[in-house]
Amino acid sequence: MRVIIMTDMEGVSGIVVWDQVNGGSPMFEEGRKLYTEEINAAVRGARAAGATEIVVVDCHGAGGPWTFNSLVPELLDPGCDWVAHHPWSRYTDLLEKGCDACLLVGMHAMAGTPDGVMCHTVSSTSWRSLRFNDTFVGEVGINAALCGAFGCPVLLVTGDEATCRESRALLGAGLTTVAVKQGLSRYSARMIPPVRARQMIEDGARIALSDLKAVKPYVPAGPVTITFELSTVDHAAKYRGKPNVEITDDLVVTSRASTWQQAWDQFWGWSIG
């Protein structure tokens, strides 16, 4: 059984503020350790469920050389490989080989979620919202659509309660979720201590992988329109002139294609800087 684990930092137990997830900040080293240990828990659970190949993909944009490079390598469970410093949503090798399941660890809720800890969509400063056709989605939706393009289902999502709620609404009741904290505001939460949260994630991964058919791959119906709203007009410049991408007014960008992957590729680049 091949398993891909896509990870982010904001949904990890113990993390509530940007200084814990921004590379070079005083609290970042603490955040990295918390992050790595929750990933380890998912790896242990996947192995216990019978996974024979596990690849962890660091999807957290911490800034500078830490972008998609936030794990602590010497703490990472030896039962997996990991992908570092590669553009987000651009690692597809394992999916192309035929991946049985995806686990999403440390996810956060979409922008504008009142009880979403550190909620945002793609960028905390430039994106206000994102839709696939008429469905509002966050980063869980992006990761799920990427996997769905290769027939791979997302079977587990961990993060705060808001993220788990958002994920079940998108992917269905068969999804296994693990809530490691309850958002009280954007920057405060009632949290489960990390040691207990890790055991919950390990158990959740093992349970999720016991039924590979519990969730269908997420495939937005074609033809697909991806629509995102920008926070300020200056962010629109990099989307101008791209084929099949239209800036419909000062703050709304649309990309249309026959499939989600084509619509995504039309505007999403390979840059990590």
RABELTA-V296605 format. One record per helix or strand of 2 or more residues. SS is the DSSP state (A for helix, B for strand). FROM is the first residue (numbers start at 1). LEN is the number of residues. If there is no record, write none. Layout:
BEGIN
ss,from,len
SS,FROM,LEN
SS,FROM,LEN
END
This chain:
BEGIN
ss,from,len
B,2,6
A,18,3
A,28,21
B,53,6
A,64,3
A,73,3
B,81,3
A,93,6
B,101,7
B,127,6
B,135,2
A,139,10
B,153,8
A,161,11
B,176,10
B,188,4
A,194,15
B,224,7
A,233,7
B,245,3
B,252,6
A,260,6
END
